[in-house]
Amino acid sequence: MILDGKALSITRQDALKKRVEAFSEPPHLVVILTTENPASQTYVKAKEKAAQNVGIKSTIIHDTSLDEAGLLDTIQRLNNDPSVHGILVQLPLKEGMNVDYVMEAIDPKKDVDGFHPLNVAALFQHRKGLVPATPRGIMMLLDAYAIEVASKHVVIVGRSQIVGTPLIHLFLQKNATVTVCHSKTEDLKSHTLSSGYFSGRH
């Protein structure tokens, strides 16, 4: 079975656009980019386009001159700005910056990537919080196709904090049996072939 994520994205954007139109003023997302990484720039432009499609105000701060202190000051300013509703610091950061310090600096309520420790803890403890976009998107895609994962064996290839590890907890919340494979896993093929529904590199 091929799951059409693009079709779901269009449907979701149409629904979000209607919700945004009901607001007295559009939500405001600020994205901070600290590098000239081509992949990051492409990703940020895609986010800006998606925001525009649903009527969300999008501001990009692309400043490669920022050092860690300057980035933290910028985040604090945005935290204190009531006109800013979401903050996203594009990874990877400029070399030498501490990603943990930067993620912890973002107001958890404005942390749209779901990387703040409080949002991570909420996910692990099955409490309400902001969930990283890619793992959430995977679960929404499965739901859209009415794919039941309860009692199924799910194999996740990769244990990154951005995708793999959040997926573990999202699948566990759906009562799946989860196997996590990574660079030290032996006989990866046998694990993925035993999967009931999902495997992927994260």
C-alpha positions in Angstrom: 0.0 0.0 0.0 1.2 3.5 -0.9 0.3 6.2 1.5 -0.1 9.6 -0.2 1.3 12.1 2.2 1.0 15.0 -0.3 -2.7 14.5 -0.7 -3.2 14.4 3.1 -1.1 17.6 3.4 -3.4 19.4 1.0 -6.4 18.3 2.9 -4.9 19.3 6.2 -3.8 22.7 4.9 -7.4 23.4 3.6 -8.8 22.5 7.0 -6.1 24.7 8.8 -6.8 27.6 6.5 -10.5 27.6 7.6 -9.4 27.6 11.2 -7.0 30.4 10.8 -9.6 32.5 9.0 -11.7 32.4 12.1 -9.0 34.1 14.2 -9.2 37.9 14.7 -5.5 38.0 13.6 -3.3 35.2 12.1 -0.9 33.3 14.2 2.7 34.4 13.8 5.5 31.9 13.3 9.2 33.0 13.4 11.9 30.8 12.0 15.5 31.4 12.9 18.2 30.1 10.5 21.9 30.5 11.6 23.7 28.8 8.7 23.9 28.8 4.9 23.1 25.1 4.8 21.3 24.5 1.4 19.1 21.8 2.8 18.1 24.0 5.7 17.3 26.9 3.5 15.1 24.7 1.2 13.3 23.3 4.3 12.7 26.8 5.7 11.3 28.0 2.4 8.9 25.1 2.3 7.7 25.9 5.8 7.2 29.6 4.8 5.2 28.5 1.8 3.0 26.1 3.9 2.4 28.9 6.4 1.4 31.3 3.7 -0.9 28.7 2.2 -2.9 28.5 5.4 -2.8 32.2 6.2 -0.2 32.1 9.0 2.2 35.1 9.2 5.7 33.8 8.7 8.9 35.7 9.5 12.4 34.3 8.7 15.4 35.6 10.6 18.4 34.4 8.6 21.5 35.7 10.4 24.7 33.8 10.1 26.5 36.4 12.2 24.7 35.3 15.3 26.8 33.7 18.0 25.2 31.5 20.7 24.6 34.5 23.0 23.0 36.5 20.3 20.8 33.6 19.3 19.7 33.1 22.9 19.0 36.9 23.2 16.9 36.7 20.0 14.9 33.7 21.3 14.2 35.6 24.6 13.0 38.6 22.7 10.6 36.4 20.7 9.5 34.6 23.9 8.5 38.0 25.4 6.8 39.2 22.2 3.0 38.6 22.5 2.6 39.0 18.7 4.8 35.9 18.2 3.0 32.6 18.7 5.5 30.1 17.4 9.3 29.9 17.4 11.3 27.4 15.3 15.1 27.3 15.3 16.2 25.4 12.2 18.7 22.6 12.8 21.6 22.1 12.4 22.8 25.1 14.2 26.0 27.0 13.4 29.1 25.0 14.5 30.0 25.6 18.1 26.4 26.3 19.3 24.9 24.0 22.0 21.6 22.7 20.7 20.4 21.7 24.2 20.9 25.3 25.5 19.1 26.7 22.5 16.1 24.3 22.7 15.7 24.9 26.4 15.6 28.7 25.8 12.4 28.5 23.7 9.2 29.1 25.6 7.6 25.6 25.7 4.3 27.0 24.6 5.9 28.5 21.5 8.1 25.5 20.7 6.5 24.4 17.5 9.2 21.7 16.9 8.4 20.1 20.2 12.1 19.9 21.2 11.9 21.7 24.6 12.6 19.3 27.5 9.1 19.9 28.9 7.5 18.9 25.6 9.8 15.9 25.3 8.8 14.9 28.8 5.1 15.4 28.1 5.4 13.0 25.1 7.2 10.4 27.2 4.7 10.6 30.0 1.7 10.6 27.7 0.7 14.1 28.6 -0.5 17.0 26.4 2.4 18.9 24.7 3.8 19.9 21.4 5.0 16.9 19.3 7.7 17.0 16.7 6.3 17.5 13.2 7.6 14.5 11.3 6.6 11.8 13.9 3.2 13.5 14.3 2.8 13.5 10.5 3.5 9.8 10.3 0.8 9.0 12.9 -1.7 11.3 11.1 -1.0 9.6 7.8 -1.6 6.2 9.4 -4.8 7.5 11.0 -6.0 9.0 7.6 -5.7 5.5 6.0 -7.4 3.9 9.1 -4.3 1.7 9.6 -4.7 0.1 13.1 -1.4 -0.3 14.9 -2.6 -1.6 18.2 -1.1 -5.1 18.8 1.0 -4.8 15.6 4.7 -5.2 15.5 6.3 -1.9 14.5 10.0 -1.6 13.5 11.6 1.8 13.6 15.1 2.1 12.0 16.9 4.9 13.8 16.7 6.5 17.2 17.2 10.2 16.6 15.7 12.6 19.1 13.9 14.4 16.2 12.1 11.4 14.7 12.9 7.9 15.8 12.7 8.3 19.6 9.4 10.4 19.5 7.9 7.7 17.2 8.7 5.0 19.8 6.4 6.7 22.3 3.7 7.7 19.8 3.4 4.0 18.7 3.4 2.8 22.3 0.6 5.2 23.0 -1.3 3.4 20.2 -0.6 0.0 21.9 1.8 -1.2 19.2 4.7 -3.5 20.0 7.9 -1.5 19.1 11.3 -2.7 18.0 14.0 0.0 17.6 16.9 -0.7 15.3 20.0 1.4 14.8 23.6 1.3 13.7 24.6 -1.4 16.2 21.7 -3.7 15.3 22.6 -7.0 13.9 20.7 -8.6 11.0 18.6 -5.5 10.3 16.8 -7.3 7.4 15.3 -9.9 9.7 13.9 -7.2 12.0 12.3 -5.2 9.2 10.8 -8.2 7.5 9.1 -9.1 10.7 7.4 -5.8 11.0 3.6 -5.8 10.8 3.2 -2.3 9.4 5.9 0.3 9.6 9.6 0.6 9.2 11.7 3.6 8.2 15.1 5.2 8.6 15.0 8.0 11.3 
